[in-house]
Amino acid sequence: MKPQVYRDPRPKEYFDRFHERGRTREPDWVYEAVRIATTLYGWTFFRARCISSEKVPPSGPVILAPNHFSFMDHFFLGMGIRRKVRFMAKSQLFKAPMQWIYTHGGVFPVRRGARDVEAFATAHSILERGGTIAMYCEGGRSRTGKLADKAKPGIGRLALESGATVVPVAIHGSSHVRNWRKLQFPKVTIQYGDPFRFEQVDEPTREQQQATADEIFDAIKVLYAGLEAHGRRGVVARVRAERRAARRGKKRAATA
């Protein structure tokens, strides 16, 4: 695995064009083409399946908050939903020729190692238009195969400043995606949790940002622990049982 590069030497002005496109235009046909290709790849080789994707609101501003193990997590995340998911990706990825695919697919850069206010401005612009943003609680990719010990405050800041609905997401199995080189393809499961939102705060303190990020990350940990303990079949069985119980409750309430 290549070492992480935490600082991009290119100036802020280099990325202005990517932010301008992200703020003014929606993803085009490139998004759908990449989504179809990666979905077929995920379904076929990684047996990727989504659980409770209906919990993602069909409209309005949404922040998807998944854990992060693999470069494929971006694609796993959007497989089971019809909403176009916009991603905040490290600026080092924005190099020719791939930067054309990223920008037309709705991806925008964040300059790691810098306090990048432009990335947050772009994210807010997308949410204000009712879009969907994916932001990883752990910041970068976990390289240990385990969830990080603590969330980064960035997602807490975005959730508080925007007041957008947050959907925690657990992606299980993607830590072994690189094993494809050994012809080993792990089974990947994506589970969407119950949506929630926080009261909007215009200028949250660092402590508020961290507390909110921790709360979001705790929800991810609960989902992930369930997949670890019970596997895909066990979680699916539990979700179905909960749905049946909810339907029975509605019927009893309707006849009371």
CORPE-V465978 format. One record per pair of residues at least 4 apart in sequence whose C-alpha atoms are under 7 Angstrom apart, sorted by the first residue. I is the first residue (numbers start at 1). GAP is how many residues later the second one is. Records with the same first field share a line. If there is no record, write none. Layout:
# CORPE-V465978
I=GAP, GAP
This chain:
# CORPE-V465978
6=106, 107
7=105, 106
8=83, 84, 103, 104
10=4
12=4
15=4
16=4
17=4
18=4, 85, 90
19=4, 89, 103
20=4
21=4
22=84, 86, 100
23=99, 102, 103
26=80
27=4, 77, 78, 79
28=76, 77
29=4
30=4, 71, 74, 75
31=4, 74
32=4
33=4
34=4
35=4, 40
36=4
37=4
38=4, 37
39=4, 40
40=4
41=4
42=4, 5, 6
43=4, 5
45=140
46=139, 140, 141, 142
47=140, 141
48=139, 140, 141
49=139, 140, 141
50=30, 139, 140, 141
51=139, 140, 141
52=139, 140
53=27, 28, 139
55=137, 138, 139, 140
56=111
59=71
60=70, 71
61=66, 67, 69, 70, 71, 103, 104
62=65, 69, 70, 71, 102, 103, 104
63=69, 70, 71, 72, 101, 102, 103, 104
64=69, 70, 71, 102, 103, 104, 105
65=69, 70, 71, 72, 101, 102, 103, 104
66=70, 71, 102, 103, 104, 105, 154
67=69, 70, 71, 102, 103, 104
68=5, 68, 73, 74
69=72, 73, 74, 76, 105, 106
70=71, 104, 105, 107
72=4
73=4
74=4
75=4
77=113
78=7
84=48
85=47, 48, 49
86=20, 21, 46, 47, 48
87=19, 20, 21, 46, 47, 48
88=19, 20, 21, 22, 47
89=18, 19, 20, 21
90=19, 20, 21, 22
91=18, 19, 20, 21
94=4, 5
95=4
98=4
99=4
100=4
101=4
102=4, 5
103=4, 5
109=10
110=6, 9
111=5
117=4
118=4
119=4
120=4
121=4
122=4
123=4, 10
124=4, 38
125=4
126=4, 5
127=4, 5
135=20
137=14, 15, 18, 76, 80
138=10, 13, 14
139=13
142=4, 5, 6
145=30
151=62, 63, 66
152=58, 61
153=4, 56, 57, 60
154=4
155=4, 58
156=4, 53, 54, 56, 57
157=4, 47, 52
158=4
159=4, 5, 39
160=38, 39, 40, 41, 44
161=39, 40, 41, 42
162=38
163=34, 35, 36, 37
164=33
165=30, 31, 32
166=29, 30, 31
167=25, 26, 27, 28, 29
168=24, 25, 48, 51, 52
169=21, 22, 23, 24, 51
170=20, 21, 22, 50, 53, 54
171=18, 19, 20
172=16, 17, 18, 52, 55
173=13, 14, 15, 16
174=14
176=10
177=8, 9
179=4, 5, 6
180=4, 5
189=43
204=4, 5
205=4
206=4
207=4
208=4
209=4
210=4
211=4
212=4
213=4
214=4
215=4
216=4
217=4
218=4
219=4
220=4
221=4
222=4
223=4
224=4
225=4
226=4, 9
227=4, 5, 8
230=4, 5
231=4
232=4
233=4
234=4
235=4
236=4
237=4
238=4
239=4
240=4
241=4
242=4
243=4
244=4
245=4
246=4
247=4
248=4
249=4
250=4
251=4
252=4
